[in-house]
Amino acid sequence: MTFGEAVEAVKNGARAQREGWNGKDQYVELASEISYVNARGEIVNADHEAIGNQALAFVGTSGVQLGWLASQADMLACDWKLIEAVEDEVDLRCLEAGDRFTWKGYDWICLDPAYVKSDVSGVFALMDGLYKEEVPFNTSEHVKETGRPLNNYAYSTLRHECDSLAEELGTENLFLHEVDLTSDDGMDDYGTVYGRVFPLSCEEYRRYRKLIPLYDDWWWTCTPYSCYPSYASGARIVCTDGSLYYYNATNGNGLVPACIICKDLS
């Protein structure tokens, strides 16, 4: 759908969003009966000769932006689509392994409905699809800043992507998970790191593989190929056929994040 088609639909009461937007719960809709309080404490009903008392509202992860202006990319894009009103989300306490559900505007797969580790119990979930495409595991520039190997997830730019998503989902809703950075050849030089959103390790992928569908792009695990300096540029990926492979950490692949969601959200 083009931008023009999306605007016409929004004018008729629909909600529209782009496929290319990172947050799936972001959308544009038409706002009306707009008023505001000015500096003198007066209530002013907005009215304009051309558009009357209405404006486009952008509903995003940070709140509502009234009088939204589309960017050049938004106006020229053809990936607009209409969305239904957000329905009540699933009761996390009723999930079973393999169930698909929507939470915080994203689609998820329940890998373990009663994941318990270190006295923490929650829903171990994997996003059902790529959160981002063509993202590097790490960058050479970042390695220069940290002085750490390219394939060490603890100091990677991929971890920053996961931490940003954790903020969007609400850190209070997610349990900390100990991410095992043992390499594919069994070296534990990188130790572990804690995160609320994280890529699966190869061990976790193998454990839950029967529940994980095939995707149309390769995607990162957090597992390094090896900790030996001569192999420190490679990390393990999941291929489109479900097999595991070695890939250079500076190349772009998909990010399919996982998390452990508290089941007793208020």
C-alpha positions in Angstrom: 0.0 0.0 0.0 1.3 3.5 -0.9 1.4 6.4 1.5 -1.5 8.1 -0.3 -3.6 5.0 -0.1 -2.8 4.7 3.7 -3.8 8.4 4.3 -7.1 7.9 2.5 -7.8 4.9 4.7 -6.8 6.7 7.9 -9.2 9.6 6.9 -11.9 6.9 6.9 -11.1 5.7 10.4 -8.4 3.1 9.8 -5.1 2.7 11.6 -2.0 2.4 9.4 1.6 1.5 9.9 4.7 0.7 7.9 6.3 -2.8 7.7 9.7 -1.0 7.9 9.0 0.5 11.4 10.8 -1.3 14.2 8.0 -1.2 16.7 5.0 -3.3 15.6 2.7 -1.4 17.9 3.3 1.9 16.2 0.6 3.4 14.0 -1.0 6.5 12.6 -4.6 7.4 13.1 -6.9 10.4 12.7 -7.5 12.5 15.8 -10.5 14.9 16.1 -12.2 17.1 18.7 -8.8 18.5 19.5 -8.3 21.1 22.2 -5.5 22.4 24.4 -4.9 24.6 27.4 -2.8 27.7 26.6 -0.4 29.5 28.9 -3.3 31.6 30.4 -5.1 28.5 31.4 -7.8 28.9 28.6 -9.2 25.9 26.8 -8.9 26.4 23.1 -10.7 24.2 20.6 -8.5 23.7 17.6 -10.1 24.8 14.3 -8.6 25.4 10.8 -10.2 26.6 7.7 -8.8 23.8 5.5 -8.7 20.8 7.9 -11.2 21.7 10.6 -10.7 20.1 14.0 -8.6 17.1 13.1 -5.0 16.0 12.7 -2.9 12.9 12.1 -1.7 11.3 15.4 1.3 9.0 15.6 0.9 6.4 18.4 4.4 5.0 19.3 6.3 3.5 22.1 7.0 6.9 23.7 3.5 8.1 23.5 1.2 10.0 21.1 2.5 12.7 18.8 -0.3 15.0 17.5 0.2 16.7 14.2 2.5 14.0 12.9 4.6 14.9 9.8 5.7 12.0 7.5 9.3 11.8 6.5 10.4 11.5 2.8 11.0 7.8 3.4 7.4 7.4 4.8 5.9 9.2 1.9 7.7 7.3 -0.8 7.4 3.9 0.8 5.1 1.2 -0.5 5.1 -1.0 2.6 2.1 0.7 4.3 -0.6 -1.6 5.8 -3.8 -1.3 7.8 -4.0 -2.8 11.3 -6.9 -3.9 13.4 -7.5 -2.4 16.8 -5.3 -3.9 19.5 -7.0 -6.8 21.2 -6.5 -7.9 24.7 -3.3 -9.8 25.0 -3.0 -13.4 26.0 -3.0 -14.6 29.6 0.7 -15.6 29.9 -0.2 -18.1 32.7 -2.2 -20.2 30.2 0.5 -20.7 27.6 1.9 -24.1 26.5 5.2 -24.8 24.7 4.8 -24.0 21.0 1.9 -21.5 21.5 2.1 -18.3 19.5 0.9 -15.1 21.2 1.0 -11.3 20.9 2.7 -9.2 23.6 3.7 -5.6 23.5 2.8 -5.4 19.8 5.1 -8.2 18.7 4.4 -11.8 17.9 6.1 -14.5 20.0 6.5 -18.2 20.3 6.4 -19.8 23.8 9.5 -22.0 24.1 8.9 -22.9 27.8 5.8 -21.7 29.7 7.4 -22.5 33.1 11.1 -21.7 32.6 12.8 -21.9 36.0 16.4 -21.0 36.7 18.0 -19.5 39.8 14.5 -19.3 41.5 13.2 -17.3 38.6 10.1 -18.6 36.8 8.6 -17.1 33.7 7.7 -17.6 30.0 10.7 -18.2 27.9 9.7 -16.7 24.5 11.3 -16.1 21.1 10.1 -13.4 18.8 8.2 -15.0 15.9 10.1 -13.4 13.1 13.0 -11.0 12.6 13.0 -8.0 14.8 15.6 -6.4 12.6 17.2 -7.4 9.3 20.8 -7.0 8.1 22.3 -6.0 11.5 26.0 -6.9 12.3 26.9 -8.9 15.3 29.6 -6.2 16.0 31.5 -3.5 14.1 35.2 -2.9 13.7 34.7 0.6 15.1 33.1 -0.7 18.2 36.0 -3.2 18.7 38.5 -0.3 18.6 36.5 1.4 21.3 36.2 -1.7 23.6 39.4 -3.5 22.8 37.4 -6.8 22.8 37.1 -9.5 20.1 34.5 -9.1 17.4 32.6 -12.2 18.4 32.2 -11.4 22.1 28.5 -10.7 22.6 29.1 -9.1 25.9 30.8 -6.1 24.2 28.9 -6.2 20.9 26.6 -3.8 19.1 24.1 -6.6 18.8 23.8 -6.5 22.6 22.9 -2.8 22.4 20.1 -3.7 20.0 18.7 -6.2 22.5 19.0 -3.7 25.4 17.1 -1.1 23.4 14.3 -3.6 22.8 14.2 -4.5 26.5 13.6 -0.8 27.3 10.8 -0.8 24.8 9.2 -3.9 26.2 9.6 -2.6 29.8 12.5 -4.0 31.9 10.1 -4.4 34.8 8.3 -7.1 32.7 11.4 -9.2 32.0 13.6 -11.3 34.1 17.4 -11.2 33.9 18.8 -14.1 32.0 22.3 -15.5 32.2 23.6 -15.6 28.7 26.2 -18.4 28.2 28.9 -17.3 25.8 30.7 -20.7 25.6 32.1 -21.0 22.1 31.1 -23.6 19.6 34.3 -25.5 20.3 33.7 -25.5 24.1 35.9 -22.5 25.2 34.5 -20.5 28.1 36.9 -17.5 27.9 34.1 -15.0 27.4 32.1 -16.3 30.4 28.5 -15.2 30.8 26.6 -12.0 30.6 23.2 -11.0 31.9 20.4 -9.5 29.8 16.7 -9.1 29.7 16.5 -9.5 25.9 19.1 -11.7 24.1 19.8 -13.9 21.1 19.6 -17.6 21.7 22.8 -19.6 22.3 23.5 -22.6 20.1 22.7 -24.8 23.0 19.3 -23.1 23.5 18.6 -23.3 19.8 19.2 -27.0 19.8 17.0 -27.5 22.9 14.0 -25.7 21.4 14.6 -26.4 17.7 11.4 -28.3 17.1 9.4 -25.3 18.2 11.3 -22.7 16.1 10.1 -22.2 12.5 12.3 -21.6 9.5 12.8 -17.9 8.6 13.6 -16.3 5.2 16.8 -14.9 6.5 19.9 -16.0 8.4 19.9 -14.8 12.1 22.4 -14.5 14.8 23.0 -16.6 17.9 25.1 -15.2 20.7 27.6 -18.1 20.4 31.1 -17.4 19.2 32.7 -19.8 16.7 35.8 -19.9 18.9 37.6 -17.8 21.4 41.0 -18.3 19.8 42.3 -14.9 18.4 42.7 -16.3 14.9 38.9 -17.2 14.9 37.6 -14.3 16.9 35.8 -12.7 14.0 33.2 -15.4 13.6 29.9 -16.1 15.3 27.3 -18.8 14.8 24.1 -18.1 12.8 20.9 -20.0 12.0 20.4 -20.5 8.3 17.2 -20.5 6.4 17.1 -24.3 6.4 17.6 -24.4 10.2 21.2 -25.5 10.2 24.0 -23.7 12.1 26.8 -22.0 10.3 29.8 -19.8 10.9 29.7 -16.1 9.7 31.9 -13.0 10.0 30.6 -10.8 12.8 30.8 -7.6 10.8 28.3 -8.9 8.2 24.6 -8.2 8.4 22.1 -10.9 9.5 18.7 -11.0 11.2 18.1 -10.5 14.9 15.5 -12.9 16.5 15.5 -11.9 20.1 14.4 -14.0 23.1 13.3 -13.0 26.6 11.8 -14.4 29.8 8.5 -12.7 30.5 7.1 -12.4 34.0 3.8 -14.4 34.1 2.2 -12.3 36.8 2.0 -8.9 35.1 -0.5 -6.6 36.5 
